[in-house]
Amino acid sequence: MPRLSSSPPKTRPATDRRPKIGLVLSGGGARGFAHIGVLRVLERHGVEVDALAGTSMGAILAALYAHGYRADDLHELAASVSWRDVIDLSLSGGVVKGEKLHQLLATYLPARFEDLGKTLAVTCTDIEAGEQLVFTSGDLITPVRASACLPGAFEPVEYQGRTLADGGILNNLPVDALALVHTDLTLASDVSPPRRAVYEDAHDGRVSWWQRVVATVTLERRTPLAAATFRAADIMMRLLTDAQYIHHPADLRIQHEMPGYRLESFWALDEIVALGEAEAEAALGAHPALLERLQAASSAPMRRRPLPPPARTASAGEAQDQTGPQHAPHAPSEPKRDDPTGGAPEGGDGASRSQPTESTSESIRTLWSHLRRG
């Protein structure tokens, strides 16, 4: 079992007999938007959690919620953040350095755990020692950032003599972290990738080669190598998460299979939130006695903290380019009707390959616009 490292657990006063409610949010990239739907359902039923634990995307959302933002605020924030706000290319340990993510977190979160309105536990993985670490006090931004450092995508974070990365490497649903903060009723929202899923690349064979390039750069398409690598990682993560859950179960585990959505499906924000909301309603509806216990144990809702103004405002040129959702650029996924090639893959005569079509030119402009603003 991974060793847990944190400050001494907080103790509950002997006079306080109200059961404490804990909520665990798993990692899962864009799939983690389903947690927003879960939080929305809990608010609707008058369930107020006392403590949260999370890893990766779950750590980010848990920290924001513990600071006083409500579910609708998280939805609004996710819709307003572009991938350009968190991606800064690296030439060393990963594709992304993570400094932009650090700055973004610092814009919306306090500097220390102690400044949050709710108790929070964030898990990371020490990739040198192979240990899970749980942080509950001190510097907040660095552990949250480190918890979301997916290996191969983000550079690891050096902190307190440790080399930290994604907490989901060892346990993507850290129910055990709530043991450090002494909760009595535990809910878990799990967006871990499903063990069974269709292995395919939906873009190939239906769109032009430039559209596939744009879709790859904007994370809407996986290369064959990336597809196989991520699928293998998904299988291992799910098996390890299920094994950990046997030893540290929650009172209610809300599982979001969502086989049609991947960790990079940021353009599907609204759909994923809606799916998370539906799953949470169904899960609570199937356990009415537990819902009554949760409602009886809930304290008054935490005072809502308004979102701060955006860190930056798009220029006129960017505003013209950003015609879709701001949380991710969306490359064309279907051939245009006036595309002379019909969106077919590369092939045909040499003249058709050497002369860029109108659709190809538009894709080039889109790709250049994304790279220029990144």
Salt bridges, closest charged atoms under 4 A:
ASP16 OD2 - LYS20 NZ 3.34
GLU43 OE2 - ARG70 NE 3.34
GLU48 OE1 - ARG70 NH2 3.00
GLU48 OE2 - LYS118 NZ 2.80
ASP50 OD1 - ARG18 NH2 2.84
ASP72 OD1 - ARG40 NH2 2.89
ASP73 OD1 - ARG304 NH2 2.69
ASP85 OD1 - ARG312 NH2 3.12
GLU114 OE1 - ARG112 NE 3.56
ASP126 OD2 - ARG162 NH1 2.80
GLU131 OE1 - ARG3 NH2 2.80
GLU131 OE1 - ARG162 NH1 3.07
ASP184 OD2 - ARG12 NH1 3.72
ASP190 OD2 - ARG253 NH2 2.65
ASP201 OD2 - ARG221 NE 3.15
ASP204 OD1 - ARG212 NE 3.20
ASP204 OD1 - ARG221 NH2 3.17
GLU220 OE1 - HIS330 ND1 3.18
ASP242 OD1 - ARG238 NE 3.44
ASP242 OD1 - ARG253 NH2 2.92
GLU257 OE2 - ARG238 NH2 3.13
GLU264 OE2 - ARG222 NE 2.57
GLU264 OE2 - ARG262 NE 3.20
ASP270 OD1 - HIS75 NE2 2.81
GLU277 OE1 - ARG40 NH1 3.53
GLU277 OE2 - ARG44 NH2 2.16
GLU281 OE2 - ARG44 NH1 2.54
GLU281 OE1 - HIS45 NE2 3.08
GLU318 OE1 - ARG312 NH1 3.74
GLU318 OE2 - ARG373 NE 3.73
ASP321 OD2 - ARG372 NH2 3.65
ASP321 OD2 - ARG373 NH1 2.93
GLU334 OE2 - ARG206 NH1 3.20
GLU346 OE1 - ARG212 NH2 2.69
GLU362 OE1 - LYS336 NZ 2.78
